Amino acid sequence: MRTFDALDDSGGGHCSPLQLKRRELTMPPTPNSSLYFDVLPRDAPKLQDCFSCTDTMIDLQSVPLSGGILVETIACSLDPYMRNRMRPVNEPGDMPAFPLGEVLNGFSVGVVIRSETTDFAAGQHVYGFMPYRKYNVFGACDGASVSTPMGTLKILANPYNLPWRYFVGILGMSGQTAYYGLKDVSDPKPGETIFVSAAAGAVGQVVVQLAKAMGLRVIASCGSIEKEKMLKKLGADHVINRHTSSISEELKKYGPIDIYFDNVGGATLEAAISSAAMNARFRIKIEALVVTDWHEKYAEEFYDVMQQKVASGEIKYREHVYCGLKHGGQGMADLMTGKNIGKAVIVLDGKWLS
Ligand SMILES: NC(=O)c1ccc[n+]([C@@H]2O[C@H](COP(=O)([O-])OP(=O)(O)OC[C@H]3O[C@@H](n4cnc5c(N)ncnc54)[C@H](OP(=O)(O)O)[C@@H]3O)[C@@H](O)[C@H]2O)c1
């Protein structure tokens, strides 16, 4: 059972009763869908059953902004780290748990449709942590221009006019992880061999292409024939299907490896360790904080370089798009079972797909 929250309040601030009446007549309230986290995965038969999507109503013209902004969400990211947030709130973890019965949150991109602060203007596009809800109000708060569930919103520049949803994928955390992780941690040299797991996923597909462009020999693993084909097209020198071949046997044949870009851990990591060349370098830290730690050093360069590479077609980008928040639960379940090909993303409305 959902109750109406502040966003559903169609009170009109300083409007006169006549103005309010006129607005009611001209602007009917708009449905505002939200993706809720309802059940812990251990208590649900399937991961998709842990979520529900519910519409409330919002008056976009008159919803109070309290000195902040009203943002229409364009796209919400689906990421593996979110699985760790689906735990009881009293269990500690790197990131706060998702409270049961509340709207999910995570990396999102949106467009400002009204603003009461000089820090943001209507029409600007913003990126950051937002509730997975079609329309969000971020009120003003002390010390920061607006208050979001975690951190601040970044105003995006899009010089090549790329689809805005890319900013939660190849131009967001996934691309940044690939770029920073390969460039900084992996320190690759032409001629070296890199092994990339979950290589057809959001991070992996970017690592494969950047590594090829740097002159590396790329071994890629994935979980389906379609992904194998995609990775061969992207230039991987050898592709391992983890369901039909033994990763350790294949690495014995095609290794040793100098760098392992680990996207999955577990048995694949063990197989990679046993195929390491002398002085191999592995990315074994898998946490969102790592990517944010590199922003100061590389974010500006990342946006310059990656936007240009994507716009020119030098780097290809494949997405697995779920259109509408109501498909978010299924998207999460697919991600955890490897059904996504490319970056898993929820696009809120078909109008953002062109
Ligand atoms: N360090 C950081 O700051 C940072 C930032 C972002 C992401 N990451 C990490 O990078 C990794 C990749 O993220 P992503 O967004 O690119 O996800 P993704 O690769 O798009 O999706 C996850 C993939 O993992 C594979 N997989 C799922 N279950 C598996 C299992 N039991 N064993 C082996 N493989 C399994 C599946 O691919 P196949 O079936 O094709 O193998 C699935 O498609 C994740 O571990 C994520 O947490 C780290």
The ligand as a Gaussian input file, in Angstrom:
#p B3LYP/6-31G(d) Opt

LIG

0 1
 N       35.335000      -0.892000      -8.775000
 C       34.301000      -0.124000      -9.077000
 O       34.226000       1.029000      -8.693000
 C       33.225000      -0.707000      -9.939000
 C       32.350000       0.123000     -10.636000
 C       31.411000      -0.461000     -11.507000
 C       31.322000      -1.825000     -11.587000
 N       32.147000      -2.595000     -10.843000
 C       32.074000      -4.055000     -10.913000
 O       32.396000      -4.444000     -12.230000
 C       31.729000      -5.670000     -12.508000
 C       30.970000      -5.568000     -13.837000
 O       29.925000      -4.643000     -13.709000
 P       28.987000      -4.340000     -14.941000
 O       28.143000      -3.180000     -14.593000
 O       29.812000      -4.307000     -16.169000
 O       28.045000      -5.631000     -14.952000
 P       27.707000      -6.542000     -16.214000
 O       28.986000      -7.144000     -16.659000
 O       26.935000      -5.741000     -17.188000
 O       26.748000      -7.672000     -15.664000
 C       27.174000      -8.658000     -14.834000
 C       27.667000      -9.879000     -15.646000
 O       28.331000     -10.755000     -14.758000
 C       28.240000     -12.067000     -15.272000
 N       27.791000     -12.946000     -14.211000
 C       26.610000     -12.916000     -13.549000
 N       26.582000     -13.905000     -12.632000
 C       27.784000     -14.536000     -12.725000
 C       28.358000     -15.622000     -12.029000
 N       27.703000     -16.257000     -11.054000
 N       29.611000     -16.011000     -12.357000
 C       30.290000     -15.377000     -13.324000
 N       29.781000     -14.335000     -14.023000
 C       28.554000     -13.919000     -13.701000
 C       27.228000     -12.049000     -16.411000
 O       27.967000     -12.055000     -17.644000
 P       28.301000     -13.415000     -18.448000
 O       27.166000     -14.355000     -18.205000
 O       28.397000     -12.967000     -19.858000
 O       29.595000     -13.939000     -17.909000
 C       26.549000     -10.714000     -16.227000
 O       26.055000     -10.219000     -17.449000
 C       30.800000      -5.956000     -11.333000
 O       31.456000      -6.865000     -10.471000
 C       30.683000      -4.609000     -10.653000
 O       30.377000      -4.717000      -9.298000
 C       33.102000      -2.068000     -10.036000

